[in-house]
Amino acid sequence: MSLAADRTDTTARPAEGPRDLRLAALTKEFATFTAVRSLDLTVPAGTFFALLGPSGCGKTTTLRMVAGLETPTSGTIHLGDRDITWEKSYRRPVNTVFQNYALFPHLDIHENVAFGLRRRGVKDVDQQVQEMLELVELESQARKKPPQMSGGQQQRVALARALINRPEVLLLDEPLGALDLKLRRSMQIEIKRIQEEVGLTFVHVTHDQEEAMTMADTIAVMNGGVIEQMGSPTELYENPQTTFVANFLGQSNLIAGTVASAEGDVVRVDMHGTQVSIPVDRAHTRTGAGWVGIRPEKVLVAPAGEPIDAPGNHMTGGVVTDVSFVGVSTQYLVRMPWGQELMAFEQNTGRRKILRHGAEVDVSWRPEFAFLLPADQDVRAGAFEED
């Protein structure tokens, strides 16, 4: 924890109860670039909110402005009716948990958690510390020092030290980035459990799509200092509104097509000679060219001529060009007659043998799983790996 994070002023607690965090036209300009561009955002009190995006998208700068560690160029930050835009960081009812934990190595866990309360002159802190250690399931580790603990345990100590100050908003800046994959996944569940138990507003910054989808009630996908799309994990994954969201949040097949008709609740698209259907609420353009999108796990593959249980959008003439067995599923690349390779993920249920490389196949998907994006969007946007 930083000193600022430990010195949260809790004397001005709101009488009206939990308050929404509101950012209005928030902008941060540096000498050579603009990190955050006129950002409008409301985080409802008591929710788990994630800012998701690649490095340099503005998510950490946004978090630091809320924490008071960066000064906005313009715009405002409110907690309910309280304007905290220009307040000192230690006067804000906000705490931050950082990736490196920043625990005091010479203090035991009890005293690390107690540090903020003791600094403010709070008496009889032991009971509060005990309650926090019970919350993070570390009560038996109270007299150990940080170097004696695992990364996951240190992360829970950092959470306890932040939460004991009773902040209205807890900011988490890539808090699981230093952990290995297995531990990171278990900590995702643990942090979500803690948030639900304490009922505070958590704002979590991450570049990890799985982490955001596992933990957050609402995700805002950031790109180039602005929010591309915001909604529940299911909404963003199933119905992305931009190619960036479609590619960054998971993987997508994006196939060129031209709108043939838009009537009633269905948009029909000519896609390389095959007409496919898109539900109107998943069609983000209604005329001209577009990108037909379908997630790989929604694509069904079968040997050529065999029936596929996915009526509506059916294409023939595919050839398997790559087969990857990954345990729970098999991942295929299928080259279609127009030259594009489509991804298909098939769960390994044992229903049939794995298709071989070079097999001739048909592919299909149910129309209700497809989406349509404007053709003027970059089909490659968001399709890259984080370092």
Summary of the structure (lengths in Angstrom):
residues: 387
radius of gyration: 24.6
end to end distance: 24.9
largest distance: 77.1
contacts: 1254
relative contact order: 0.12
helix: 26%
strand: 34%
